[in-house]
Amino acid sequence: MPSASLTLDPHFTVGTVQRRLFGSFVEHLGRCVYDGIYEPGHPTADTEGFRADVIELVRELGVSAIRYPGGNFVSGFRWEDAVGPHGDRPARLDLAWHSTETNEVGLDEFAGWLDKVGSELMYAVNLGTRGVLEALDVLEYANIRSGTKLSDQRIKNGRVEPYRVKMWCLGNEMDGPWQLGHRNAEDYGKLASQTAKAMRQLDEGLELVVCGSSNANMPTFGSWEHTVLLHTYDDVDFISCHVYYEERDGDAASFLATATNMDHFIESVVATADTVRAQLNRTKRINISFDEWNVWYQQRFHAEEQITDIEQWPVAPRLLEDSYSVIDAVVVGNLLISLLKHADRVTSASLAQLVNVIAPIMTEPGGAAWRQTTFFPFAITSRLAVGEALDVKLTTGTYDTAVYGAVPLVDAVATHDAGTGRTAIFLVNRSLDAATTVSVDVSHLGPVSLLETHTLADDDIYATNTLADQDRVRVAPNESAAVADGTLTIELPAVSWTAVSLG
């Protein structure tokens, strides 16, 4: 049986684990909003039309900041359409997803829903088809207490207290030719700088996110970040990263290693940001908002490709509803490990998306809501990863992949909370056919005992949870775990994700 070892020492840290690292993303896309979080006719719907069963699952998932309302959707969105009396709200065509947007849910409703689930609003402004003035308008509506046209309009619409939104995204994926209002880096950087400066004149305490590349395979990757940051370095706090992974051509070995690609992506963006920092002779650091990441099978058939008749663009069609398997959940758990390993610079992240659309939570209209396999590593990591991310020393064998070459068989990270004395360890075994024994030197933590263990694995790595069998895949305690003489030993099944809590 292969083996691996790692050493934990609370004196060697990477950075503080920010709660925003466990954020998510709600876009007006497919059934994420309508039939997802919002379904007035559902048996569990509350007085505002939100599904109570979904609210409970979102709370259990442990999401922090939720990015809204897009995504590609935001580049054609007029925020004013979705506030005020429902009878006055116009329906609009959404060019991004070939759908009809009813505008039943807008800023006021979504902010109210966030109060129910206990999450923070991370709002994206439209810099595709709109600009500085509209960004100032929605900021005034959201954050000014009273005494202006738009703040008083918010009060008239039923929300007396301002929302005090702190984190704002300056557009979405503006490097992408698919994006409404797509611009080159020079033009976008100028617009983002103008918008950021104007927004800070209204509220200087904002935290602003400028668009990085929509993925690391874009032909402008690197040069885009450099040019945009040259224009905006003094104006923003974050640059965004987006990435999606999928198993291609049956190559499970490479798919299991995709977190190594995320590591490289993060380190490349950090290096570019720090190059601009040196070039401009600045002292502040730009951090990363990894505000879109997930497994997404983009090669599969998608219904929006068949929505071609402009007279029949549907409301909330079933789009991008991937059914996630055990191997997908292991990869998601590994991507969370990568984010934690870079906690010094990745201080905000958003799993894309939250409900129905490439999501950990699925719903059926009028029926059940259930957890996909990817729900479990996210919920457990969000709950246990508290305090400081540790710089663990890992020794493990490697295996060969067609895409990434030789990669470690085991990946791991740990967190330690000095206040409670609790430590959490997160591990992935990427081997397709062999269990691995891991020994962890925990002697530097002082006397510890096992508090809880969780392992996600299955003999069928493509098993899924479905409407018909909602509990086919679950996590289970790892009975092999034991602590003795300052060493934790644990066996990791093939293709598995594991979490251990010590205290």
C-alpha positions as MATLAB code, in Angstrom:
seq = 'MPSASLTLDPHFTVGTVQRRLFGSFVEHLGRCVYDGIYEPGHPTADTEGFRADVIELVRELGVSAIRYPGGNFVSGFRWEDAVGPHGDRPARLDLAWHSTETNEVGLDEFAGWLDKVGSELMYAVNLGTRGVLEALDVLEYANIRSGTKLSDQRIKNGRVEPYRVKMWCLGNEMDGPWQLGHRNAEDYGKLASQTAKAMRQLDEGLELVVCGSSNANMPTFGSWEHTVLLHTYDDVDFISCHVYYEERDGDAASFLATATNMDHFIESVVATADTVRAQLNRTKRINISFDEWNVWYQQRFHAEEQITDIEQWPVAPRLLEDSYSVIDAVVVGNLLISLLKHADRVTSASLAQLVNVIAPIMTEPGGAAWRQTTFFPFAITSRLAVGEALDVKLTTGTYDTAVYGAVPLVDAVATHDAGTGRTAIFLVNRSLDAATTVSVDVSHLGPVSLLETHTLADDDIYATNTLADQDRVRVAPNESAAVADGTLTIELPAVSWTAVSLG';
ca = [
       0.000    0.000    0.000;
       1.392    3.468   -0.881;
       2.128    5.793    2.021;
       2.530    9.495    2.659;
       3.502   11.665    5.591;
       3.065   15.249    6.647;
       4.088   17.457    9.545;
       1.909   20.096   11.194;
       3.356   22.975   13.168;
       1.125   25.910   14.197;
       4.170   28.199   14.135;
       4.417   27.880   10.329;
       1.413   29.503    8.710;
       0.337   30.596    5.239;
      -2.338   33.116    6.187;
      -5.620   33.621    7.974;
      -8.566   31.722    6.527;
     -11.111   34.385    5.621;
     -14.803   33.442    5.819;
     -15.285   34.871    2.332;
     -13.231   31.954    1.028;
     -16.404   29.886    1.330;
     -18.606   32.066   -0.829;
     -20.915   31.101   -3.653;
     -22.585   32.573   -6.719;
     -26.206   33.147   -7.706;
     -26.787   34.253  -11.287;
     -30.053   34.780  -13.127;
     -29.272   31.707  -15.233;
     -31.468   28.681  -15.808;
     -33.214   27.571  -12.604;
     -30.763   29.028  -10.106;
     -33.142   31.805   -8.982;
     -36.558   30.789  -10.323;
     -37.477   27.215   -9.262;
     -34.234   27.251   -7.276;
     -34.156   29.657   -4.367;
     -37.496   31.252   -5.341;
     -40.699   29.313   -6.002;
     -43.815   30.987   -4.548;
     -46.041   27.963   -5.230;
     -43.792   25.456   -3.468;
     -45.186   23.760   -0.322;
     -42.263   25.123    1.740;
     -42.360   28.661    0.289;
     -42.321   31.472    2.837;
     -44.335   34.684    2.572;
     -41.736   36.150    0.179;
     -41.823   33.105   -2.111;
     -38.480   31.599   -1.095;
     -38.154   27.849   -0.597;
     -37.554   27.053    3.071;
     -36.012   23.661    2.224;
     -33.388   25.406    0.089;
     -32.734   27.988    2.807;
     -31.956   25.176    5.263;
     -29.565   23.499    2.830;
     -27.787   26.788    2.086;
     -27.319   27.337    5.817;
     -25.932   23.819    6.168;
     -23.583   24.411    3.228;
     -22.048   27.303    5.154;
     -21.675   29.845    2.358;
     -20.459   33.323    3.255;
     -20.437   36.059    0.592;
     -22.671   35.310   -2.397;
     -21.902   36.987   -5.718;
     -24.969   38.361   -7.543;
     -26.608   38.835  -10.114;
     -23.993   37.525  -12.557;
     -22.058   36.335  -14.407;
     -22.653   36.920  -18.076;
     -26.199   37.955  -17.199;
     -25.013   41.149  -15.521;
     -23.620   42.673  -18.715;
     -27.136   43.171  -20.071;
     -28.907   43.758  -16.750;
     -30.737   46.975  -15.860;
     -30.946   46.875  -12.082;
     -33.842   49.362  -11.987;
     -36.070   46.825  -13.775;
     -35.970   44.546  -10.736;
     -36.952   46.927   -7.925;
     -40.281   48.496   -7.001;
     -43.820   47.144   -7.426;
     -43.849   43.786   -9.184;
     -46.611   44.874  -11.529;
     -44.370   47.617  -12.879;
     -41.355   45.416  -13.579;
     -40.743   44.733  -17.264;
     -39.787   41.381  -18.716;
     -36.513   41.506  -20.645;
     -34.650   39.215  -23.006;
     -31.419   37.892  -21.530;
     -28.954   37.651  -24.410;
     -26.373   35.766  -22.348;
     -28.529   32.659  -21.815;
     -31.316   33.029  -24.432;
     -33.934   33.337  -21.716;
     -36.716   35.710  -20.654;
     -36.045   37.494  -17.359;
     -39.209   38.383  -15.445;
     -37.373   40.562  -12.888;
     -39.528   39.140  -10.074;
     -36.371   38.834   -7.979;
     -33.992   41.772   -7.775;
     -31.685   43.467   -5.306;
     -34.297   43.953   -2.569;
     -35.615   40.390   -2.673;
     -32.168   38.830   -2.919;
     -30.787   40.898   -0.046;
     -33.771   39.822    2.043;
     -33.068   36.188    1.159;
     -29.438   36.638    2.232;
     -30.684   37.755    5.645;
     -32.528   34.437    5.901;
     -29.477   32.317    5.032;
     -26.955   34.454    6.934;
     -24.740   35.369    3.982;
     -23.121   38.599    2.766;
     -24.002   40.274   -0.545;
     -21.211   40.607   -3.123;
     -22.713   42.730   -5.897;
     -21.611   42.912   -9.525;
     -22.248   46.081  -11.545;
     -22.861   46.155  -15.290;
     -19.792   47.475  -17.097;
     -20.721   45.709  -20.318;
     -23.624   47.744  -21.671;
     -23.615   50.389  -18.918;
     -21.013   52.307  -16.930;
     -20.084   54.790  -14.212;
     -23.462   56.474  -13.730;
     -25.407   53.242  -13.353;
     -22.846   51.897  -10.883;
     -23.239   55.057   -8.799;
     -27.022   54.755   -8.975;
     -27.187   51.200   -7.643;
     -24.603   52.077   -4.978;
     -26.738   55.027   -3.860;
     -29.843   52.837   -3.794;
     -28.101   50.141   -1.765;
     -25.851   52.027    0.661;
     -27.133   55.573    1.322;
     -29.407   55.789    4.358;
     -31.941   58.380    3.128;
     -32.457   61.871    1.747;
     -31.684   61.198   -1.920;
     -33.920   60.136   -4.754;
     -32.646   56.571   -4.937;
     -32.200   55.942   -1.220;
     -35.732   57.235   -0.620;
     -36.934   54.983   -3.428;
     -35.425   51.996   -1.575;
     -37.281   53.053    1.576;
     -40.513   53.396   -0.384;
     -39.921   49.899   -1.743;
     -39.898   48.541    1.797;
     -36.281   48.523    2.948;
     -35.635   51.290    5.497;
     -32.060   50.398    6.470;
     -29.374   50.536    3.782;
     -27.769   47.276    2.694;
     -24.227   48.514    3.308;
     -22.796   46.271    0.590;
     -19.017   46.211    1.034;
     -17.756   44.095   -1.857;
     -18.450   45.108   -5.475;
     -17.353   43.479   -8.732;
     -16.533   45.850  -11.583;
     -18.221   43.890  -14.356;
     -17.757   40.262  -15.345;
     -15.292   38.483  -17.656;
     -14.716   41.574  -19.751;
     -11.883   39.838  -21.628;
     -14.357   37.353  -23.156;
     -15.598   37.918  -26.719;
     -18.904   36.329  -25.619;
     -19.474   39.157  -23.131;
     -21.878   41.956  -24.005;
     -19.760   45.110  -24.183;
     -16.500   43.143  -24.448;
     -13.478   45.452  -24.327;
      -9.739   45.075  -24.657;
      -7.601   45.365  -21.526;
      -6.712   49.005  -22.129;
     -10.306   50.146  -22.539;
     -11.651   48.023  -19.710;
      -8.872   49.110  -17.362;
      -9.725   52.771  -17.974;
     -13.454   52.209  -17.453;
     -12.900   50.130  -14.305;
     -10.600   52.813  -12.878;
     -13.132   55.564  -13.597;
     -15.934   53.528  -12.041;
     -13.916   52.606   -8.962;
     -12.854   56.212   -8.343;
     -16.434   57.416   -8.675;
     -17.809   54.725   -6.355;
     -15.191   55.541   -3.722;
     -16.214   59.202   -3.869;
     -19.617   58.030   -2.687;
     -18.398   55.367   -0.238;
     -14.657   55.247    0.378;
     -14.889   52.060    2.459;
     -15.859   49.794   -0.440;
     -13.861   46.703   -1.413;
     -13.619   46.490   -5.202;
     -12.865   43.573   -7.523;
     -11.472   44.186  -11.001;
     -11.926   41.561  -13.733;
      -9.018   39.267  -14.368;
      -8.988   36.790  -17.230;
     -12.076   34.626  -17.573;
      -9.737   31.618  -17.595;
      -6.038   30.920  -17.820;
      -6.370   29.560  -21.392;
      -7.374   32.925  -22.829;
      -4.805   34.166  -25.373;
      -4.487   37.424  -23.402;
      -3.970   35.755  -20.006;
      -1.210   37.470  -18.074;
      -1.004   40.488  -20.338;
      -4.665   41.241  -19.515;
      -3.977   41.236  -15.765;
      -0.864   43.369  -16.200;
      -2.551   46.040  -18.329;
      -5.736   46.187  -16.249;
      -3.801   46.490  -12.990;
      -1.583   49.234  -14.397;
      -4.791   51.261  -14.753;
      -6.545   50.183  -11.551;
      -3.909   49.211   -8.973;
      -4.594   52.205   -6.742;
      -8.365   51.873   -7.127;
      -9.142   48.227   -6.318;
      -8.501   45.587   -3.677;
      -8.920   42.337   -5.633;
      -8.440   40.882   -9.075;
     -10.737   38.025  -10.049;
      -9.876   34.509  -11.173;
     -12.299   32.101  -12.866;
     -11.752   28.429  -13.641;
     -13.826   25.321  -14.386;
     -12.612   21.749  -14.748;
     -14.111   18.601  -16.227;
     -13.047   15.048  -16.966;
     -12.174   14.878  -20.659;
     -11.997   11.790  -22.865;
     -12.160    9.414  -19.903;
      -8.882   10.734  -18.479;
      -9.752   10.424  -14.792;
      -6.105   10.548  -13.716;
      -5.582   14.040  -15.162;
      -8.970   15.186  -13.871;
      -7.993   14.206  -10.332;
      -4.849   16.338  -10.685;
      -6.559   19.569  -11.752;
      -5.861   21.252   -8.409;
      -2.213   21.440   -9.489;
      -3.420   23.621  -12.371;
      -5.360   25.844   -9.954;
      -2.189   26.201   -7.872;
      -0.262   27.369  -10.937;
      -3.086   29.728  -11.970;
      -3.114   31.412   -8.556;
       0.649   31.719   -8.408;
       0.758   33.213  -11.919;
      -1.814   35.898  -11.102;
      -0.074   36.707   -7.810;
       3.244   37.066   -9.658;
       1.671   39.423  -12.205;
       0.020   41.539   -9.516;
       3.270   41.771   -7.599;
       5.127   42.743  -10.777;
       2.756   45.702  -11.211;
       3.187   46.514   -7.519;
       6.951   46.743   -8.015;
       6.607   48.603  -11.314;
       4.405   51.264   -9.684;
       6.420   51.293   -6.458;
       3.365   50.623   -4.298;
       3.213   49.066   -0.843;
      -0.309   47.618   -0.837;
      -0.967   44.137   -2.172;
      -3.733   43.138   -4.541;
      -5.414   39.921   -3.406;
      -7.412   37.405   -5.418;
     -11.159   37.008   -5.499;
     -11.549   33.530   -7.010;
     -15.175   34.312   -7.650;
     -15.979   31.518  -10.104;
     -14.686   27.985   -9.660;
     -16.162   24.507   -9.911;
     -16.400   21.325  -11.940;
     -18.448   22.075  -15.050;
     -18.935   19.673  -17.959;
     -18.929   22.248  -20.725;
     -18.443   19.600  -23.410;
     -21.838   18.084  -22.661;
     -24.955   19.098  -24.569;
     -26.470   22.336  -23.264;
     -30.068   23.268  -23.953;
     -29.373   26.977  -24.556;
     -27.755   26.029  -27.871;
     -31.230   24.971  -29.035;
     -33.014   28.155  -27.826;
     -32.948   30.024  -31.126;
     -36.460   31.453  -31.697;
     -36.414   34.944  -30.183;
     -40.207   34.816  -29.836;
     -39.945   31.782  -27.554;
     -37.086   32.415  -25.169;
     -38.276   30.578  -22.025;
     -38.366   31.678  -18.403;
     -35.930   29.712  -16.221;
     -35.127   26.850  -18.615;
     -33.131   23.842  -17.395;
     -29.569   24.894  -18.224;
     -26.190   23.590  -17.061;
     -27.715   21.119  -14.599;
     -24.722   18.836  -14.166;
     -25.212   15.735  -12.041;
     -22.090   15.369   -9.907;
     -20.358   12.103   -9.093;
     -17.959   10.903   -6.403;
     -14.906   11.781   -8.510;
     -16.325   15.269   -9.092;
     -16.721   15.750   -5.334;
     -13.142   14.605   -4.703;
     -11.910   17.177   -7.216;
     -14.017   19.917   -5.602;
     -12.550   18.967   -2.219;
      -9.070   19.175   -3.716;
      -9.770   22.604   -5.219;
     -10.770   23.771   -1.728;
      -7.400   22.487   -0.520;
      -5.702   24.643   -3.162;
      -7.621   27.723   -2.087;
      -6.635   27.131    1.542;
      -2.989   26.613    0.576;
      -3.038   30.129   -0.864;
      -4.997   31.763    1.955;
      -2.452   34.579    2.154;
      -3.570   35.917   -1.235;
      -6.878   34.224   -2.040;
      -9.095   35.960    0.480;
     -12.437   35.584   -1.288;
     -13.848   32.803   -3.470;
     -17.220   31.834   -4.925;
     -18.287   28.298   -5.798;
     -20.253   28.710   -9.015;
     -23.143   28.241   -8.653;
     -25.410   27.570   -5.672;
     -28.669   25.921   -6.789;
     -29.487   23.765   -9.863;
     -26.917   25.398  -12.197;
     -23.620   23.464  -11.825;
     -24.548   23.442   -8.172;
     -24.207   21.517   -4.898;
     -27.967   21.834   -4.302;
     -30.660   20.562   -6.664;
     -34.418   21.131   -6.615;
     -37.492   19.819   -8.354;
     -40.377   22.252   -8.962;
     -43.035   21.538   -6.365;
     -40.892   18.735   -4.990;
     -37.683   17.860   -3.208;
     -34.382   19.637   -2.674;
     -31.285   17.478   -2.225;
     -27.518   17.524   -1.795;
     -25.246   16.698   -4.700;
     -21.970   14.905   -3.961;
     -20.053   18.192   -4.102;
     -22.139   19.533   -1.220;
     -20.276   17.462    1.353;
     -16.624   18.559    0.974;
     -17.696   22.202    0.748;
     -19.972   22.105    3.808;
     -17.464   20.248    5.962;
     -14.486   22.360    4.909;
     -16.445   25.568    5.477;
     -17.328   24.419    9.004;
     -13.928   23.041   10.059;
     -11.393   25.330    8.308;
     -10.983   28.048   10.940;
      -7.999   30.124   12.039;
      -4.705   29.959   10.161;
      -3.870   27.833    7.137;
      -0.706   25.916    7.960;
       2.330   25.432    5.762;
       2.324   21.640    5.944;
       5.317   19.551    4.975;
       4.031   16.719    2.784;
       5.997   13.728    1.518;
       4.195   11.517   -0.985;
       4.731    9.462   -4.089;
       3.715   10.618   -7.545;
       1.806    9.254  -10.508;
       1.871   10.164  -14.188;
      -0.863   12.077  -15.981;
      -1.310   12.827  -19.668;
      -2.037   16.520  -19.030;
       0.035   17.567  -16.001;
       2.927   15.096  -15.991;
       3.970   13.614  -12.650;
       1.791   14.859   -9.774;
       1.570   13.961   -6.068;
      -0.644   11.004   -5.175;
      -1.786   12.741   -1.996;
      -2.631   16.402   -1.517;
      -3.242   17.975    1.881;
      -3.664   21.158    3.863;
      -4.406   21.935    7.504;
      -5.801   24.795    9.559;
      -5.291   25.655   13.221;
      -7.387   27.880   15.447;
      -5.331   29.151   18.378;
      -8.441   30.359   20.197;
     -10.057   26.936   20.456;
      -6.960   24.796   19.995;
      -8.680   22.903   17.199;
      -6.924   21.683   14.084;
      -8.472   20.455   10.840;
      -6.698   18.367    8.204;
      -8.003   17.927    4.659;
      -6.615   15.156    2.442;
      -7.168   13.753   -1.036;
      -5.995   10.430   -2.417;
      -5.787   10.759   -6.194;
      -4.924    7.129   -6.870;
      -7.488    5.388   -9.052;
      -6.820    1.922   -7.676;
      -4.947    1.962   -4.360;
      -5.608    3.046   -0.811;
      -2.906    5.124    0.851;
      -1.792    5.217    4.467;
      -0.938    8.683    5.754;
       0.971    9.444    8.944;
       0.722   12.951   10.341;
       3.180   14.328   12.879;
       0.941   16.276   15.261;
       3.412   16.463   18.129;
       3.857   20.223   17.705;
       0.174   20.683   18.528;
       0.555   19.292   22.033;
      -1.824   16.613   23.360;
      -4.699   16.125   20.892;
      -7.557   13.715   20.387;
      -9.802   12.862   17.470;
     -12.983   14.914   17.386;
     -14.461   13.832   14.054;
     -13.517   12.229   10.746;
     -15.266   12.278    7.372;
     -14.384   10.397    4.187;
     -16.115   10.595    0.825;
     -15.402    7.554   -1.327;
     -17.306    4.831   -3.173;
     -16.567    1.672   -5.108;
     -18.351    3.389   -8.015;
     -16.542    6.688   -8.495;
     -19.265    7.809  -10.908;
     -22.124    7.286   -8.438;
     -24.406   10.329   -8.058;
     -27.280   11.589   -5.942;
     -30.468   12.009   -7.964;
     -34.112   12.888   -7.448;
     -34.875    9.153   -7.359;
     -31.995    8.311   -4.988;
     -31.032   11.426   -3.079;
     -28.746    9.700   -0.553;
     -26.845    7.298   -2.809;
     -23.552    9.053   -1.955;
     -22.763   10.210    1.573;
     -19.718   10.855    3.716;
     -18.866    8.378    6.458;
     -16.586    8.351    9.518;
     -13.095    7.065    8.780;
     -12.680    4.243   11.279;
      -8.992    3.786   10.432;
      -7.982    7.093   12.043;
      -6.016    6.894   15.298;
      -3.771    9.193   17.326;
      -0.920    7.799   19.411;
       2.446    9.164   20.563;
       2.078   12.434   18.657;
       1.174   10.774   15.341;
      -2.127   10.550   13.519;
      -2.431    7.599   11.161;
      -5.262    7.243    8.674;
      -6.028    5.190    5.578;
      -7.367    7.013    2.525;
      -9.374    4.919    0.033;
      -8.655    5.282   -3.657;
     -10.282    8.397   -5.200;
     -11.276    9.907   -1.867;
     -11.551   13.144    0.075;
     -11.115   13.149    3.856;
     -11.411   15.678    6.678;
     -10.102   15.168   10.222;
     -10.739   17.409   13.226;
      -8.423   17.335   16.242;
      -8.769   19.090   19.573;
];
